[in-house]
Amino acid sequence: MQQVDFTTLTAACAELQAGWIPGRLEKVYQRDRYTIALCLRTLQGRGWLTLAWHPQAARICLADPPPRLPDTFTFSDQLRHQLNGLALVGIQFIAPWERVLDLQFARRPGDPILWHLYVEIMGKYSNVILTDAKNIIVTAAHQVSSQQSSVRPIQTGQPYEHPPALLGDLPSLSESQERWQERVSLVPGALKRQLLKSYRGLSPALVRSMIQTADLDPNQSTETLETEDWQRLFQRWQEWLWALENWGQVVGAGFTDNVLEKTDHLTKPTLVGEDGEAEGAEGAGEAGEAEEAGGDKEVNRLQPGWTEDGYNVLGWGVVKPAPNVQVLLHHYYTDQLNRQEFSRLHNQLTQKVNNFLARSRSKALGFEQRLQQSEQADEYRQQADLLMAHLQDWQPGMNQITVLDFETNQPLTISLDPDKNAVQNAQALYKRHQKLKRARLAVVPLLQEVQAEVEYLEQVEASLIQIDRYTTPEDLQALQEIREELIGQGYLDVRSQRSQDGTETSEPYRYRTPSGFELLIGRNNRQNDQLTFRTAGDYDLWFHTQEIAGSHVLLRLDPGAVADEADLQFAADLAAHYSRARQSDVVPVVYTEPKHVYKPKGAKPGMAIYKREQILWGRPQQAELYQTADISG
């Protein structure tokens, strides 16, 4: 995940200074253990300023309003107590080339500063610290004891100290190309590495885009560069420094002023999609955190066409524009964190469901074996009857006796206990018969119960299989709903899970059939029940794989409308695709009217029985060619 570097922070700060200073602080809300939101109101409007000290996604930007859930964090309560009703009158860097912002609060613009909220964007060392006018720490998002850090402890009641100064030379717009080239090429090495080692304020993502925009390879040696190569790269270097010095003027001009005549592609926030890996963390010359992370090439569905490889606030690289830096940062990090949470939650739920499935199947197998044993109950009674009928043939010490079967008139050998007489052996056979008979009566309902549990867990497993990758926020919401369902059914401990009550629910998959009818497909059991027992109308058709766990599929039909064979086959293909049999060539799919679908009393979510069904053969592989429809409302 690409981290916010000094260039990005400068761009974000310039936009906030231009549009949100001064701003009245109306509310404080902490979204999670790493993120807090400040509600600001200006003459132009109202917005939520996000401050995040996440180790991988530390940032400051405008974001969506927080969810309507209780805020139980102590840090936000302390900020709310001290800052509510005050005005944010300034956002400034505490020192040149430092990734620390000072958010200054006063009663009104022009009044003395009462509070400082320091936002430190420094990778895993990020923090948010509130101090009074004398710079005494009042509270901090993450307190650091002297045992944790002897260099810079952060404790309530202590004076706030700036982070240690970073080593390395500072870039300068006045530096000549000769001096700059000499510094970079002093020690031969990879071009990207030499730039990071020679100057502060650089990040791997910035250097990579700078070099590639100059039509050079970041990994090529400085010894191989020609004069023209150095000139092109130095031009990009100058463009970057020019943008840093003039960002406030550019933002104030709305990106259209003549100040951009020579560099009209600069200072335009963009998401970058390049062949290669996404780069993250601040440069080694700045904070020693220069690590590159492998980039996934999934499409970022938050905005069509955007990719998740990284972003660039200078307009370099293969780009997809964003309206401004605030939107860029909000969407990029929301998407990245959603992907991380999706992966973590999907792995957790899959492991839990697989464990419960294995346990339930093992239990069902044990019950089935006991039932098979109980089928011998009548044989033991028959043997006891034969033994009682042939008492005269018994001799002391016999361990078996052979008699004629009443029904088949064939010889039957009965095992005996030599320490017991014939009557005692017959009584033992009668007792074994009664025991197995009672066991059958007890095991049958237990087997039915565990088979229903297996069927339910297979249904949940099918939902997890179909939501196997993150493409939109709906996927994460669907997973969270599955987690809430498992908590409700007692499979997960509610104390160890974060409840999502009060959040928006996910939407089902939506398709359009060849005739234009709407087709809805449940992502999880909650949606399956919603579609089947609440959404379905009298004229719709309900589809499901026959005796195979899968999604409920609803074909929406208007009164009087008739679905043709292509529509039915389309629905059957998708019902097969969104099931546990999606790897098969053909899958039996039933369809019927919703009024013929019932939920048994006490059944778990997603379970249903049906009648008056018809059968089609779905083609799961063919369904992969179908495209979802963009249906609003």
C-alpha positions in Angstrom: 0.0 0.0 0.0 1.4 3.4 -1.0 1.9 5.7 2.0 1.4 9.4 2.1 4.7 11.2 1.4 5.7 14.8 1.9 4.6 15.7 -1.6 1.1 14.3 -1.1 0.9 15.8 2.3 1.8 19.2 0.8 -0.9 18.9 -1.8 -3.5 17.9 0.7 -2.6 20.7 3.1 -2.7 23.3 0.3 -6.3 22.2 -0.6 -7.4 22.3 3.0 -5.9 25.7 3.6 -7.6 27.1 0.5 -11.1 25.7 1.2 -11.5 24.9 4.9 -9.7 27.6 6.9 -11.2 28.9 9.0 -13.8 26.3 9.9 -15.9 25.8 13.0 -15.5 22.4 14.7 -19.0 21.0 15.3 -18.4 17.3 16.1 -15.7 14.8 16.8 -16.2 11.1 16.0 -13.7 8.3 16.2 -14.4 5.7 13.5 -12.0 3.0 14.8 -8.8 2.7 16.8 -6.8 4.4 14.0 -9.2 7.0 12.6 -10.9 10.1 13.9 -13.2 12.5 12.0 -13.7 16.2 12.7 -16.8 17.9 11.4 -16.0 21.3 10.1 -18.4 24.0 8.9 -17.3 26.9 6.7 -19.2 29.6 4.8 -19.1 27.2 1.8 -20.4 24.1 3.5 -19.9 21.3 5.9 -17.4 18.4 5.7 -15.7 15.7 7.7 -11.9 15.9 8.0 -10.3 12.5 8.6 -7.2 12.1 10.6 -5.7 8.6 10.5 -2.6 7.3 12.3 -2.9 3.8 10.7 0.6 2.2 10.3 0.0 1.7 6.6 -2.7 4.2 5.8 -1.9 7.3 7.9 -3.4 10.4 6.1 -5.3 13.6 6.4 -8.2 14.2 4.0 -11.9 15.0 3.7 -14.0 11.8 3.8 -17.6 10.6 4.0 -19.7 11.2 7.2 -19.1 8.5 9.8 -21.7 5.8 10.5 -24.4 6.3 13.1 -22.9 4.1 15.7 -22.0 5.0 19.3 -18.5 6.4 19.8 -16.9 4.7 22.8 -13.3 5.8 22.4 -11.6 7.8 25.1 -9.4 9.8 22.7 -12.3 11.3 20.8 -14.1 12.1 24.1 -11.1 14.1 25.2 -10.9 16.0 21.9 -14.6 16.6 22.0 -14.3 18.1 25.5 -11.5 20.5 24.6 -12.2 21.5 21.0 -15.9 21.5 20.3 -17.2 24.9 19.2 -13.7 26.3 18.5 -12.5 27.3 15.1 -9.8 25.6 13.1 -7.8 28.7 12.1 -4.6 27.2 10.7 -2.9 24.2 9.2 0.9 24.5 9.0 4.0 22.3 8.7 6.0 22.4 11.9 9.2 22.5 9.9 10.4 22.3 6.2 10.3 18.8 4.8 8.7 17.3 7.9 5.5 15.2 7.6 4.0 16.8 10.7 1.0 19.2 10.5 0.0 21.6 13.2 -3.8 22.1 13.3 -4.4 25.3 15.3 -7.6 26.0 17.2 -8.9 29.4 18.6 -12.2 30.9 19.6 -12.3 32.8 16.3 -9.9 33.8 13.5 -7.4 36.4 14.8 -7.7 35.2 18.5 -4.8 33.6 20.3 -4.2 29.9 19.6 -5.7 27.8 22.4 -4.9 24.3 21.3 -2.6 22.5 18.8 -3.5 19.2 17.3 -0.4 17.7 15.8 -0.9 15.2 13.0 2.2 13.1 12.4 2.2 11.2 9.1 5.2 9.0 9.6 4.3 5.4 8.6 4.2 3.1 11.6 5.2 6.0 13.9 2.2 8.1 12.9 0.3 9.7 15.7 -2.2 12.5 16.6 -1.4 14.6 19.7 -3.3 17.4 21.4 -1.4 20.0 23.3 -2.4 23.3 25.0 -1.2 26.7 24.1 2.1 26.0 26.0 2.6 22.8 24.0 2.0 20.5 27.0 0.5 17.2 25.9 -3.1 16.8 27.0 -3.9 13.6 25.1 -2.5 11.4 22.3 -3.9 8.7 20.1 -0.9 6.5 20.9 1.1 7.2 24.0 4.7 6.1 24.1 6.4 5.4 27.4 10.1 5.9 28.1 10.5 2.1 28.1 9.2 2.0 24.6 11.3 4.9 23.3 14.1 6.6 25.1 14.5 9.1 22.2 11.0 10.5 22.2 8.4 9.4 24.7 4.9 10.8 24.3 3.1 11.1 27.7 0.3 13.2 29.0 1.6 16.2 30.9 5.0 16.3 29.2 6.1 19.0 26.7 5.6 18.1 23.1 8.8 17.6 21.2 9.2 17.5 17.5 10.3 14.2 15.9 14.0 13.8 15.5 15.4 15.7 12.5 16.0 13.5 9.5 19.4 13.1 7.8 20.1 13.8 4.2 20.4 16.9 2.0 17.3 19.0 1.2 16.3 19.3 -2.4 16.4 22.9 -3.7 15.0 24.5 -6.7 18.1 26.7 -7.0 20.5 23.8 -7.2 22.2 23.5 -10.6 21.9 20.4 -12.7 25.7 19.9 -12.5 25.7 19.9 -8.7 22.5 17.7 -8.6 23.9 15.2 -11.1 27.2 15.0 -9.3 25.5 14.2 -6.0 23.3 11.5 -7.5 26.0 9.8 -9.5 28.8 10.1 -7.0 28.5 6.4 -6.1 27.4 4.3 -9.1 24.2 2.4 -8.5 20.5 2.0 -9.5 19.1 5.4 -10.4 16.1 5.0 -8.1 18.2 4.0 -5.1 20.7 6.8 -5.6 18.0 9.4 -5.7 16.5 8.1 -2.5 19.8 8.0 -0.7 20.9 11.5 -1.9 18.0 13.6 -0.8 15.3 13.9 1.9 11.6 14.2 1.2 11.5 11.5 -1.5 9.4 8.3 -1.5 9.8 5.2 -3.7 6.5 6.0 -5.5 7.5 9.6 -6.3 10.9 8.6 -7.5 9.6 5.7 -9.6 7.0 7.9 -11.4 9.6 10.7 -11.8 12.1 8.4 -13.5 9.5 6.6 -15.7 8.0 10.0 -16.8 11.6 10.8 -18.0 11.5 7.6 -20.1 14.1 5.9 -18.0 14.3 2.6 -16.0 14.4 3.1 -12.3 16.7 0.1 -11.9 19.3 1.1 -14.5 22.7 2.2 -13.3 23.6 5.9 -13.1 26.7 5.0 -15.2 24.6 4.2 -18.2 22.8 7.5 -18.4 23.5 9.8 -21.3 23.5 13.6 -21.2 20.0 13.8 -22.7 18.8 11.3 -20.0 20.1 13.5 -17.2 18.5 16.6 -18.7 15.1 14.9 -19.0 15.3 13.6 -15.4 16.5 17.0 -14.1 13.5 18.7 -15.8 11.1 16.4 -13.9 13.1 17.1 -10.7 12.6 20.8 -11.3 8.9 20.4 -12.0 8.4 18.5 -8.7 10.2 21.2 -6.7 8.3 24.0 -8.5 5.0 22.3 -7.6 6.0 22.0 -4.0 6.8 25.7 -3.8 3.8 26.9 -5.7 1.0 24.5 -4.5 -0.9 27.1 -2.6 -0.9 29.5 -5.5 -2.0 26.7 -7.9 -4.8 25.5 -5.7 -6.1 29.1 -5.3 -6.1 29.5 -9.0 -8.2 26.4 -9.4 -5.8 24.7 -11.7 -6.5 27.1 -14.5 -4.3 30.1 -13.9 -1.5 31.1 -16.2 0.9 29.9 -13.5 0.5 26.4 -15.0 1.4 27.3 -18.6 4.7 25.6 -18.6 3.7 22.7 -16.4 0.0 22.3 -17.0 0.0 18.6 -16.2 1.3 19.1 -12.7 -0.6 19.2 -9.5 -3.5 17.2 -10.9 -4.3 14.3 -8.5 -4.5 10.9 -10.3 -4.6 7.3 -9.6 -1.8 5.5 -11.3 -2.0 2.1 -13.1 1.3 0.9 -14.3 2.8 -2.5 -15.2 4.8 -3.4 -12.1 4.4 -3.3 -8.4 2.8 -0.6 -6.3 5.3 1.3 -4.2 4.7 2.3 -0.6 6.3 3.9 2.4 8.5 7.0 2.7 11.9 7.0 1.2 15.0 5.6 2.9 16.5 9.1 2.7 13.6 10.5 4.7 12.5 8.0 7.3 14.2 4.7 6.6 10.9 3.0 5.6 11.6 2.4 1.9 9.8 -0.9 1.3 8.0 -1.8 -1.8 4.8 -3.8 -1.6 3.6 -6.1 -4.4 0.6 -4.5 -6.1 -2.6 -6.3 -7.0 -4.1 -5.5 -10.4 -7.8 -5.7 -9.5 -9.9 -2.9 -10.7 -10.9 -0.4 -8.1 -14.6 -0.2 -8.5 -15.1 2.8 -6.3 -14.7 4.8 -9.5 -14.9 3.0 -12.9 -11.5 2.7 -14.6 -9.5 3.5 -11.5 -6.8 1.1 -10.5 -5.2 0.4 -7.1 -1.5 0.4 -8.1 -1.0 3.7 -6.5 -1.6 7.4 -6.9 0.2 10.5 -7.9 -0.6 14.1 -7.1 1.7 15.5 -9.9 -0.1 14.0 -12.9 2.7 11.7 -13.8 2.4 8.1 -15.2 -0.6 6.3 -16.7 -3.3 8.2 -15.0 -7.0 8.3 -14.2 -7.9 11.8 -12.9 -9.5 12.5 -9.6 -11.4 15.7 -8.8 -8.9 16.7 -6.1 -6.4 15.3 -3.6 -9.1 14.8 -0.9 -11.2 12.5 -3.1 -8.0 10.7 -4.3 -6.8 9.9 -0.8 -10.2 9.0 0.6 -11.0 6.6 -2.2 -7.6 5.0 -2.5 -7.2 4.3 1.2 -10.8 3.3 1.7 -10.4 0.8 -1.0 -7.0 -0.5 0.2 -8.2 -0.9 3.8 -11.4 -2.5 2.6 -9.3 -5.0 0.7 -7.3 -5.8 3.8 -10.4 -6.2 5.9 -12.1 -8.3 3.2 -9.1 -10.7 3.0 -8.8 -11.0 6.8 -12.5 -11.5 7.3 -12.9 -14.0 4.4 -10.1 -16.1 5.7 -11.5 -16.1 9.2 -15.0 -17.0 8.2 -13.8 -19.7 5.7 -11.7 -21.3 8.4 -14.5 -21.2 11.0 -17.1 -22.6 8.6 -14.8 -25.3 7.4 -14.0 -26.4 11.0 -17.7 -26.5 11.9 -18.5 -28.4 8.7 -15.8 -31.0 9.3 -17.1 -31.4 12.9 -20.7 -31.7 11.9 -19.9 -34.2 9.1 -17.9 -36.3 11.5 -20.8 -36.2 13.9 -23.3 -37.2 11.2 -21.0 -40.1 10.2 -21.0 -41.4 13.7 -24.8 -41.2 13.9 -25.1 -43.0 10.6 -22.8 -45.8 11.9 -24.9 -46.2 15.0 -28.1 -46.4 12.9 -26.5 -49.1 10.8 -25.7 -51.0 14.0 -29.3 -50.5 15.2 -30.5 -52.3 12.1 -29.2 -55.5 13.6 -31.6 -55.2 16.5 -34.2 -57.5 14.9 -31.5 -60.1 14.3 -30.6 -60.2 18.0 -34.3 -60.7 18.9 -34.7 -63.5 16.3 -31.6 -65.2 17.7 -33.0 -64.9 21.3 -36.3 -66.5 20.1 -34.5 -69.3 18.4 -32.3 -70.0 21.5 -35.4 -70.1 23.8 -37.0 -72.5 21.4 -34.0 -74.9 21.4 -33.1 -74.9 25.1 -32.9 -78.7 25.0 -30.0 -78.5 22.6 -27.8 -76.3 24.8 -24.9 -77.9 26.6 -22.8 -76.3 29.4 -19.6 -74.6 28.2 -20.9 -74.1 24.6 -19.6 -70.9 22.9 -22.0 -71.3 19.9 -25.0 -73.2 18.9 -26.4 -74.0 15.5 -30.2 -74.2 15.1 -32.7 -74.1 12.2 -34.2 -70.6 11.3 -38.0 -70.6 11.5 -38.4 -68.6 8.4 -35.8 -69.9 6.0 -35.4 -73.4 7.5 -31.6 -72.8 7.1 -29.0 -73.5 9.8 -28.2 -70.4 11.9 -25.2 -70.2 14.2 -25.6 -68.2 17.4 -22.6 -67.0 19.4 -22.9 -67.8 23.2 -21.2 -66.8 26.4 -19.8 -70.1 27.8 -20.1 -68.7 31.4 -23.9 -68.3 31.0 -26.7 -70.8 30.5 -29.0 -70.8 27.6 -31.7 -68.6 29.2 -29.1 -66.1 30.4 -27.7 -65.9 26.8 -31.2 -65.4 25.4 -31.8 -62.6 28.0 -28.5 -60.9 26.9 -29.6 -61.0 23.3 -33.1 -59.5 24.2 -31.3 -56.7 26.1 -29.1 -55.9 23.2 -32.1 -55.8 20.9 -33.9 -53.3 23.2 -30.7 -51.2 23.6 -30.3 -50.9 19.8 -34.0 -50.2 19.4 -33.8 -47.3 21.9 -30.7 -46.0 20.2 -32.4 -45.8 16.9 -35.2 -43.7 18.3 -32.7 -41.4 19.9 -30.2 -41.2 17.0 -32.7 -40.5 14.2 -33.7 -36.9 15.4 -30.0 -36.2 16.2 -29.0 -37.2 12.8 -31.7 -35.1 11.2 -30.5 -32.1 13.3 -26.9 -32.5 12.3 -27.8 -33.0 8.7 -29.7 -29.8 8.7 -26.7 -28.1 10.3 -24.4 -29.5 7.5 -26.9 -28.2 4.9 -26.9 -24.8 6.4 -23.1 -24.6 6.7 -22.8 -25.7 3.1 -25.1 -22.9 2.2 -22.8 -20.4 4.1 -19.8 -22.0 2.5 -21.3 -21.5 -1.0 -21.8 -17.8 -0.2 -18.2 -17.5 0.9 -17.0 -19.2 -2.3 -18.9 -16.8 -4.6 -17.6 -13.8 -2.7 -14.0 -14.8 -3.2 -12.4 -11.5 -4.1 -13.0 -7.8 -3.3 -14.3 -5.7 -6.2 -16.7 -3.3 -4.5 -17.6 -2.2 -1.0 -20.7 -4.4 -1.4 -18.5 -7.5 -1.2 -17.2 -6.4 2.2 -20.7 -5.6 3.5 -21.9 -9.0 2.3 -19.1 -10.7 4.3 -19.9 -8.6 7.4 -23.5 -9.7 7.1 -22.4 -13.4 7.0 -20.3 -12.7 10.1 -23.3 -11.2 11.9 -25.4 -14.2 10.8 -22.9 -16.7 12.2 -22.8 -14.7 15.5 -26.6 -14.8 15.6 -26.5 -18.6 15.0 -24.0 -19.1 17.8 -21.0 -20.1 15.6 -18.9 -17.1 16.5 -18.3 -15.4 19.8 -20.0 -12.0 19.8 -17.4 -10.7 22.4 -14.5 -11.2 19.9 -16.3 -9.7 17.0 -17.1 -6.1 16.0 -20.8 -5.8 15.5 -22.0 -4.0 12.4 -25.5 -3.2 13.6 -26.7 0.1 12.2 -24.6 0.0 9.1 -26.0 -0.1 5.6 -26.8 -3.5 4.2 -25.3 -4.9 1.0 -27.2 -5.2 -2.2 -27.7 -8.4 -4.2 -26.1 -9.1 -7.5 -28.1 -7.5 -10.4 -28.3 -8.7 -14.0 -30.4 -8.1 -17.0 -31.8 -11.1 -18.9 -31.8 -11.1 -22.8 -35.4 -9.7 -22.7 -34.4 -7.0 -20.3 -35.9 -8.4 -17.1 -34.2 -7.8 -13.8 -32.5 -10.7 -12.2 -31.5 -10.6 -8.5 -29.1 -13.0 -6.8 -28.5 -13.2 -3.1 -24.9 -12.7 -1.8 -25.6 -14.4 1.5 -28.4 -16.0 3.5 -29.7 -12.6 4.7 -30.2 -11.5 1.2 -31.5 -14.9 0.2 -34.3 -14.6 2.8 -34.9 -11.0 1.8 -35.3 -11.9 -1.9 -37.4 -15.0 -1.4 -39.8 -14.0 1.4 -40.0 -10.2 1.1 -38.9 -8.9 -2.3 -40.5 -11.6 -4.5 -43.8 -10.7 -6.1 -46.7 -12.8 -7.4 -45.5 -12.7 -11.0 -41.8 -13.5 -10.3 -39.9 -16.7 -10.7 -37.6 -18.3 -8.1 -34.6 -20.3 -9.1 -32.2 -22.6 -7.0 -29.9 -25.4 -7.7 -31.5 -28.8 -7.0 -30.4 -30.2 -3.6 -27.1 -28.2 -3.9 -26.2 -25.3 -1.7 -26.3 -22.0 -3.6 -27.8 -18.5 -3.9 -31.5 -17.8 -4.2 -32.2 -16.2 -7.7 -35.2 -14.1 -8.4 -36.4 -13.3 -11.9 -38.5 -10.1 -11.7 -41.5 -10.1 -14.1 -44.1 -7.4 -14.6 -47.8 -8.4 -14.5 -48.7 -10.2 -17.7 -45.0 -10.5 -18.8 -43.8 -14.0 -19.8 -40.1 -15.0 -19.7 -39.0 -16.8 -22.8 -36.6 -19.8 -22.9 -33.5 -17.5 -23.2 -34.5 -15.7 -20.0 -35.0 -18.9 -18.1 -31.8 -20.4 -19.3 -30.0 -17.2 -18.4 -31.3 -17.4 -14.8 -30.5 -21.1 -14.6 -26.9 -20.5 -15.7 -26.4 -17.9 -13.1 -28.1 -20.0 -10.4 -25.6 -22.8 -11.2 -22.7 -20.4 -11.2 -23.6 -19.0 -7.8 -23.6 -22.4 -6.1 -21.2 -25.1 -4.8 -21.4 -26.8 -8.2 -20.0 -23.8 -10.1 -17.1 -26.0 -11.4 -19.4 -28.5 -13.1 -20.3 -28.5 -16.7 -24.1 -28.7 -16.1 -26.1 -28.4 -12.9 -29.8 -29.2 -12.3 -31.7 -26.0 -11.4 -35.3 -25.9 -10.2 -37.6 -22.9 -10.7 -41.1 -22.2 -9.4 -43.3 -19.4 -8.3 -42.4 -17.7 -5.0 -45.7 -18.6 -3.5 -44.6 -22.3 -3.7 -41.4 -21.6 -1.6 -41.7 -22.0 2.1 -39.4 -21.6 5.1 -39.7 -24.5 7.6 -40.5 -23.6 11.2 -37.3 -23.0 13.1 -35.1 -23.3 10.0 -31.8 -21.4 9.8 -31.3 -18.4 7.5 -31.3 -19.2 3.8 -33.1 -22.5 4.2 -36.2 -23.1 2.1 -38.4 -25.9 0.7 -40.3 -25.7 -2.5 -42.9 -27.6 -4.6 -44.4 -27.6 -8.1 -41.0 -27.0 -9.4 -39.6 -27.5 -13.0 -36.1 -28.4 -13.9 -33.6 -26.8 -16.2 -29.9 -27.6 -16.7 -27.7 -24.6 -15.8 -24.3 -24.0 -17.4 -22.1 -22.4 -14.8 -19.2 -21.8 -17.2 -21.4 -20.0 -19.6 -22.6 -17.6 -16.8 -19.0 -16.3 -16.5 -19.6 -14.4 -19.8 -22.7 -12.6 -18.4 -22.2 -9.0 -17.2 -23.9 -7.5 -14.1 -26.3 -4.7 -14.7 -26.0 -1.2 -13.2 -29.5 -0.8 -11.8 -30.2 2.0 -9.4 -32.9 2.1 -6.9 
